[in-house]
């Protein structure tokens, strides 16, 4: 059983990397990285030990950057925090790349750089970060760092769904239910909602409860067989159950 799970996870990762490469219009993940960030040079001769040491150093820089941002044990210094997180991101630490993307997009208005934010989110997405994929999708919706496009947002959400994000599954379900960036397909939307709800994603369960209250038979049947998880909105559930008893 464990071996089967391992094989499935490996296959999923391969499919995901091929999908994201195709989406970026490139023949391979490596080519995609080069085209997105031609200014980044990758030293193929780095030894595993040197690579591990760089990761440890990057993690330390990220942690110290967080301390400066929050003023924990040091005097608060946003510029120093930004510099340290940037250094960690340049070393390839995916968490730092996501953090740097957020810093670029959330800085004071005159210092915001959405193009740079997208670049760092894309680099993190290349390493499988669903947070980065969802962040890019939101930027596409808002037209930040590029044209406003629900179609592009839907593509990034699909990639995040393929990488296992329940939040992206819920968001993409909404796109299908409302016809945002995709052809409206309520059956597909419901399937995605049920998929994430069955794994305990509260927002999806809540959405299905509201659909059930609108006499959606598919949602009613699903909820009647659902094993309620810890994230479930009990008040909404009780409200729904009371309508069944009436």
N, C-alpha and C positions, 0 to 999 in steps of 0.2 A: 504493500500500500504506500509506504514512504517513498519507495523508488518511483512509483507511478506519479505521485505528486511532484517529485523532483523533475521528472521528465516533462510533465505538463507545464511546470513553471518555466523550464528552459525553453520549450517550444513557444510559450506565450511571449517570452522576452524577445526571441528571434523575430516572431511575427510583428511585435510592437516596433522593433528597430527598423524593420523593412517598411512598415507603414509610415513611420515618421520621416524616413528618408524619401519615400515616394511623395509624401505630402509637401516636403520642401523642394521637390522637383529635382532630386539628386539621385544618382545611381547607387550610392552607398552612404552609410552613416558618416564615414570619414570625409567623403566629398562634401556632404552637407555642412559639416563643421568648418571646413576650409572656406566654403562659399559664404557662410554666415559671418565668420570672423577671420578674414584674411590676415589681420594684424597679429593673430595668435600663432606662435610657432611651437610646434610640439617636438620635443626631443625624444625620438624613438629609441635612443641608446640608453635612456635612464634605466638603471637597475631597479629591481623590485624593492631593494632596501632604500635606495634614494627616493623612490616614489613614495614609500611608506613614511619616510622621514619628512617629506614635503607635506604629506597629509596631516601628520601630527603637528607640524609647524603651522599649517593653515588653520587647523582646529583651535590651536592656542591663540592665533591672531583673531579668529572669529569670536572666541570667548572673551578676550580682552576688549575687543571692539564693543561687545554688548555691555561690558562693565562701564566703559566710557560713556556709552549712550545713556545708561541708566544712573550713572554716578555711584556705582556700587564699589566701595573700597578705593575709589579714585575720584578726583574732581571731574564732574561731568564736562565732557568735551565732545561735541558732536562732530567736529572736523576730524579729531583723532579717531573717533569711532568709525567714521566713513573711510578713512585711510586704511585702517586695519582690516576692515571687512573687505575692502577692495583688494588688498593684498591676498587675503585668503581666497577670494573668488578667482583671482588670476592664477592661483595654484590649482584650481580645479575643484575646490570643495563646493559641492552642490548646494549645501545649506547656505553658504556665504553668497553664492551666485543669486539665489532666490532673495536673500536679504538685501543684496546690493540693488537688485531690480526694484525692490520695494522702496529703498531709499531714494533712488533716482526719480521714482514716480510720485513720491510723497513729500519731497523737499518743498521749501517755500517756493511760491509761484515763479519767482524770477530765476530760481535755480533748478526747476523741474526739467528733466530731459527724458521724455518718453521714448525717444529712439534708443537711447542708451539702456533704458529700462527693458525694452523689448529684447535688445541684444542679449542682456544677461539672463533674462527669463528663457530665451531660446537656448542658450548654452546649458542652463539647468535642465530644460526639457529634454535636451539631447541625452542627458544622463538618466532620464526616466522620472524626473520630478513632476508629479501630477499637480502640485501647487503652482509650479511655473506655467504649466499648460493652461490651467484654469485662469491664472492671472493674465496670460496673453489673450485668452478668449474674452475676458472682461474688457481689456484694452481695445480689442477689435470692436466690441459693442459701443464703446465710448468714443471711438475714433482717435485714440491716443497713440501717437507714434506711427500713424498710418491712416488709411481711409476707414470710415465707419462701415463695418461689414458683419452682419449676422451670419452670412455664409461662412466667412473665415472663422468666426467664433465657433460655429457648429463643428467645423473640421478639427479645431483644437480640442473641443470637448470630446469628440469621438476618440481622439488619441488618448485623452485622459481616462475615458471609460475603458479603453483597451488595456490601459496600465493599472486598472483596478480601483479607480476613484469613485466612491459612492456619491460624493457631492456632484461630480461631473455627470454621473448617470442621472441624477435628479434634475440637473439643469438641462441636459439634453432632452429628457422626457418633456420638460416644459416647452422646449423649442418645437418638438413634434406635436404636442397638444395644441399649441398656438399657431403653428406654421411660421416660426421665426427662423429664417435662413435655410429652411428645409421645406419640402412639400408637406403640408399638414397631413399627419398620419396618426390619428388618435389610438389606433391599435398598437402601433410601435411605441407611442408614448406610454400607454398603459403597461406594456411589457417591460419597459425600462423602469417604470415606477414600482412594479411588482418585484422586479429583480433586486432593486436596492432596498425595498421595504422588507423583503424576505431575509435580508442581512442586517436588519435592525436599524436602517437609516430613518430617523424620526420624521424628517420633512416629507419623505416619500409616503410614510404611513399616514401622516396628517392629511396629505393631498388625497390619498385614497379614501380616507374617512369622509372628507368633504364630497368626493365623487359619489360615495355610497349614500350619503344623505340626499344627494340629488337623484337618487334612484338608479344609479349606474349599477346594473346587475353584476357586471364583471368585477367591479370593486367590492360589492357586497359579498360575492362568493369567495373572493380572495381573503377578505378580512375575517370571514367566518372560520377559515382554516388556518389563520395566521397564529403562530406562537408569539405572543407579545414579548418584546425585548425590553431591556432596561432604559432605552432612550425614548420609549413611547410616551406620548402625551396622554396621561391617564384620564384627564378631564374630558378631552375630546373623545376618547374611547368610550367613556361612560355615557357621554351624550349620544354617541352613535348607538350603543347598546340599548339605551332607553327607547330610541326610535324603533328598534326592532321588536321590543316588548309591547309597544303600543298596539 
